[in-house]
Structures are given as structure tokens and as C-alpha cells.
Amino acid sequence: MKKLRFGVIGAGGIADRRTLPGMMLANNVEVVAVMEIDAELSEKLRKKYNAKYAYTNAEDLVKNPEVDAVYIASPVVFHCKQAMLAADNGKHILIEKPISMDIEEGEKLLQYCENKGVKVAAGFMMRFGAHVMNMKKAVEEGKIGQIVSGYSQFTLWLPQDAGNWRLVKSKSGGGSLMDMGVHCIDLIEYITGSRVVEVGAFNDTVVFGYDVEDSSTVILKLENGAQCVVQTNFNIPDEIAKWRLEFFGTKGRLMGDTIIGQVDGGRLNAAYVEENVGYSATQNHSEIKGEELKGEFGNMYTREVESFADSILNDKPLVVPASDALHVQKVIAAAYKSTEERKLIKL
């Protein structure tokens, strides 16, 4: 089988923890080169993943003719420059979210890559989760009728750390909303097939002292009229966290427990009604148990890179085009603006 030869820019961090191990399991991907600014770490990662080359700067990696595509997992502040370098050298790009520091930079990046004739996908690996795919299928089949409500909560405990670039706004672009809410908003739009058209939000630093938000609550109105809420936090202990993704419609519900995150798993409870009846004054919900849907669990990162490689090798449309990520970034920018101006923002 023909394989897409990858160079990984920013091979430590999430790339080392999740994406590179996922690449090792992919049938149509080969890791040729890795890059980290620390030479010792770069060489260590090269050996770990049996790559042919180790680099300490992106410029040298993208010039390697044995590299067909790059995966960019560096701090957000470097994304645009590194992606444009890759495009200059004809490399297709899989880039972590958020794809850029702001909307203007993101639009510049995508236009530049289009002009250079390279494809750009975003790292929304959660789209490839088993129960996320189950949810999308159920919605597309009309199982829960017209969607009227959605909710997602995604949190972690992230105390002050001087060495963590995610906590520095000039490097990350934002806090819990930018880092985690980006996935939730994307999944809401992806599963419902409806884009956000209006946003209201609270974004605050409640517990810690860094300059990005550690608490975020965003209210979304979709173009189909559904109203959704996304809550993300950097200040909830992992031991008590509950990661949720839920949708309610006129004919049913889908309730996902820990189906989002970096590991494919969790439980998905579905309940459907065959026929809506009249108003019930008893409001007794205790007997509504629903059914637990089965999931074909696997490695989301493997599915992500295999999908990207298939699109490049066989000239197919991208499943996660970076333009989708830029749209989500526009939603997030509106959420920050809503907090600053204390009003609803239309997209």
C-alpha cells in the first residue's frame, strides 16, 4: 500500500502522547521526520518512532524531499508561519487547533495554502470517536427529530505553570474555551449539520492567576434554531470531572458520557419516541431508561491520520478541512467579544 510520508513539527507534547502513537498504527502513513527545538529531545523522538530524520527547526524539515505532508503540533503562535513554510515546499498540512492566533491570520493561512495548491486539514480527531459517529448517524437518520437543545462540558485541572504555553495568551490565543471549547463547538456543528449564527458568553479567570480564562460558558444559537451550551474549565479537578455531549430533539435524545476526550470510549444512551403524545401533568421521567448504543472503539488519532492520508493519496475531499476550524474560531472570537461587550454577538 502506498503511504503518505509525514514530518512532524512540534513532535513533543500531544504529538508524542497521542498523534505519533496513532500514526504508528496507521496503514497508509509513514513517519519520516520529527522536529523539536531541543536537539536531544528531537533525536530521542526520532529513535522512539523509528524516523529517518531529526530536526531542530521547521525550515529544514519542510525542505526534505522525502516528506509529503506535515503535522503541526507546535504552540499556536507558530502555526501560521510553519504552515506557510510547508506550503512553500509543496507539503500538505494537518494542523492542530486552533489553526491560528486570530481570524485574520487564519484567513491568510488558508488563502496562502490554496494558492500554493496544498490541502490543509485541522486536528479535530474527536470527529472520529465511535460514539460521535453514532450520534451523527442517528441525527442524520432523523432518530431524535428536530434538534432543539445541545449541551457539552469539557474540563481539566490546569494550575499555574510558568512553562505551559497554553496559559499565555500571546502564545495560545486563549484559555479553556480556545483549548477545549473549540472541540465542543466543532462537534455540535458537525453532528447537527448546522452552523452557529449567534453567541453569548461568560469567560473569566476565577481560580488561577494566569492571563487566559479558566472558566467559560458559551450559549450558541444554531441556524436551525437549536439552542446549545458549551462549558469548559481549567479549574475542575480531574477526579470529579464529567465530560458530556448531549442532544435533545422532538423525537428523542442522545446522552454521551465521556465520549469526548483523547481516548475513544464512554457510554452513549439513546431514547426515542415513536409518537409524541399530549401534555402530561405527571412529568414522570423515572421509567425512561433508554438504550446503551454499542461503539466500535479504536484510536481516534489513527483514524484521523488515515482519513487525511486517504484524502491526499486518492485526491478525495478532506473530512476535516481547516476552513471548518476557522469557522469555529470565528465563533470563539464572537464569544470573547460577547464577554467584553456584555451582549449577544451575531456571526
N, C-alpha and C positions, 0 to 999 in steps of 0.2 A: 504493500500500500504506500502511495506517495504521502510524504509527511511535510507539514509546514515547519520550517526551521525557525525557532524562536531565539531572540535575545531578550534578556530580562533586565530592565533598568530599575534599580532600586530592589535588589534581589533579597535583601534582608526583610525584616518585619513581616507584613501579611503575605508577601511573596514566598518567604521561607516557611512560614507556618502553614499556609493553605494552598496557594496557587501552584507553586512549584511541585509539591507532592501530587497535586491533581494532574499536572502536566505529565508526570511520570507514569500515570495510569492511562493516558490518552493514546488511542490507536493511531491517530493521524498527526501527532505533534512530536517534535524532537527539540530538546533544549540544547542549543549550540553555544550560547554565550551568556555570561552573567556580568552584572556591573554593580559595584558598591564603591563608595568613595574611599573606604578603608581597604588598602591592598591586601592585608592579611585576611580580612573577612571575605573579600571577593574570591581569593584563592581557596579558602575553606569551602565556600559555597560551590565553586567550580568542581571541586573533588566530590562533594556531597551528592551533587546531581549529575556527575559524570559529563559535565560540559567540556567543550573543547577549548574555550577561551574565557579568560577572566580579565575584566577591565576596571579601571577606577574613574572613568568618565564616559558619558553617553556619546560624545562625539566619535570616539574610536570605535565603540560598539556598532553604531549605525553605519559606519563605513565598511564594515566587514561584508564581503560579497556572499558569504555563506549564511547570512542572516536574511530570512524572508520577511519576518514580521517582528515587532517588539511588543512586549508587555511592559507598561509603565506603571510602577507602584511607588514612585518617589513622593516626597511631600508635594502637596498641591501647587505650591508656588513655582515649582519647576515643570509642571505638566506641559504648559503651552510651548515653552522653548524646546523641550525634549521631543515633543510630538512633531514640531515643525522641522527639527533636525532629521527625524526619522523620515518624514515626508520628502525632504530634500534628497534623501538617498533611496527613495522608492520603497520604503518599508511600510507595510500595512500595520495598523496600530490597534491594540487592545489596551485601553487606558482606564485606570481606576477612577472611581467617583470621588469627589466632584471633578469634572474634567478640566476645570479652570478656576481661577480665583474669582472671576466675575463674568457677567453675561457678555460684555463687550469682548473680553479676551476669548471666551468660548466661541463666539461667532467668528472671530478672526481665525481661530484654530481650525474650525470646520471648513471655512471657505478656503483656507490655505491648502488643506489636505485634499479638498475636492479639485482644486486647480492642479495639484500635483498628481491626481489620479490614484490616490491610495484610499483604502477603506479604513474607517475608524469606528470601533465598537467600544461600548462602555462596560465597566465591570459590575454589572448588576446580576451577579451569579445567583441571587435568590429567585430569579425568574425560573431557574432550572430545578428548584426544590420540588420533590414529589407531590406534596400536598398543595403547593402553589399551583402546579399544573392541574391538579384535581379541581381546585377552586375555579380556575379559568375555564376548564371544560364544563363544569356544572353551570357556570354563569352563561357561557355561550349556548348551552343546550336549553336555557330558559328554566332551569330547575328551581330557582328561587324567585322567578318572576321579575318584576321591575325592582331594581335595587333602589332602596330609599335611604339606607344607612350603612356606614362603614366605620370601623374603629381599629387602630393599631397602637400598640405600646411596645417600645423597644428601648431597653435601658442597660446601663452598666455602672460600675463603681470606678471612677477615674479621678483619684485625688491629685492634688498639685504635684507636678513633676517637672522640674526645670528642663529636663532633656526631652520632653514629649512635644513634638512639633504640632500635634493636634490641638494643644491648649494655647497656641499662639496664633492670634487672628491673622497676623501678617503672613503666616505660612500655611494656615489651614482654610482661611476664609470664614470660619465659623465653628461653633461647638457641636452640641448634641444633635441639633437639627441638621446641620450641614453634614455631619459624620454618619448619623444613623437614620435621621428622618428622611434623608434622600432615598433610602431603600423603601421605606414605608410608603412614601408618596408615589414612587415608581410602581410599586406593587398594586396600589389602589387603582392607578390609571391603567396598568397592564391587565389586571384581572377584569375590571369593569368595562374596559374598552372605551372609557370616557375621560376626557381631559378636564383638569381643574380650570375653572373660569373666575373664581372669586376666593379670596383668602383673608382670614383674620387670625391674629396670633398674639400670644404672650411668650416672650423669650427673655429669660432673666438668669443672672448668676446668683443663686440662692444660698449655696453651701460653701463653695470654694472661692478662691481669690483670683483665679485666672481671668483673662480678658475675653473669653468666649462664654456663651451661655451654658450653664449646666442643667437648665430646666427649660423645656419647650412644650407648649401646647398650641397646635395649629388646627383651625377649623377650615374645612375645604368645601366649596360648593362645586359639584361637577356639572358638566354641560347637560347631562341627562336629568339634572335636578337633585340627585342624591346629595346628602349632607354627611360629611365624614370628619373624623377627629384623629389626629396623629399626636401622640405624646412620646417624647424622647427625653432621657435624663442621663447625665453623667454622675448622679448623686444618689442612686439607689443601689444598695449592696446586692451583689450577685446572688447571695444566698436566699434573698427574698423576692428576687425579680420574677416577673411573669410576662413573657413575650407573647403578644397576642396579635392576631389578624382575624377580623370578623366582618361579615356582611349579612345584612338582613334585607329581605325583599318581600314582595306582596304574596309570594307563594312558598317561602322557605327561608332557611338561614344556613350559614356556613361559619363555624366557630373553630378557629385554628389555635391550638395551644402549643407554643414553642415550635411552630413550623417555619419561623423566620430565624435568622442567625447564620452562623458559619458551618453548621453541621446539619445535614439533611435528616429530618426526623420529626418528632412531635406527633400530635393527635389532631385529627380533623373530624369534628362532629357535624353531621348534616341532618336537618329536619325539613321535610317537605309537607305541604298540604295539598291534597288533591282538589279540594274545592273550598273556597272561602265561604264561611257561614256568617250569620249576622252577629251583631254585638253581643258579648257575653258579660253579664254583670258579675259573675263569679270570679273571673280573672284568675283561674286556677291553672298554673303552669307546671305544677309538680310532676305531672304524668308525661310531660313532653321530654322524652329521653333522647330522641333522635337515633342516628346510627353512626358508628365509627367507620369511616372510609379507610380502605387499605391504601398504603403507599408503596411504590416501588423505589425504596430509598437507595441512594448511591452517593457519589461525590459530585456536588454541585459545581465545583471548580473544574473537574474533568469534563462534565457536560458543557460547561461554558466554553472551554478552550477547544473542545471537539467541534462545537457548533461554529465558533469563529473560524477554525481551520477549514471546515467544510465549505463555509461561505467563500473563503479566499481560493481554495484549491479548485472548487467547482463553480465559481462565479455565481453564487447564489446570494439573495438579499440577506443582510445581517439580521439576526434575531433581536439583537440589542444595539441598534445604531446609536452612535454618540449624540445624535440630534435629540433622541428621547431624553438623554441625561441632561442636555442643555435646557430642554423644556422644564424638567424638574427643578433645575437650578433657578429658572425664572420664577417658579412657584415659591422657592425658598427665599429669593430676593424680595418677593412680594410679602412674605411672612415677616421678614426683618423690617421692611418698611411699615407694615401694619403695626408692629410693636412700637416703632419710633413715632409714628403719627397718630396712634391710637384710633385707627379706623379700618374699615374693610377696604381691601385693595382688589380692583378688577384687573385681570390679565388681558 
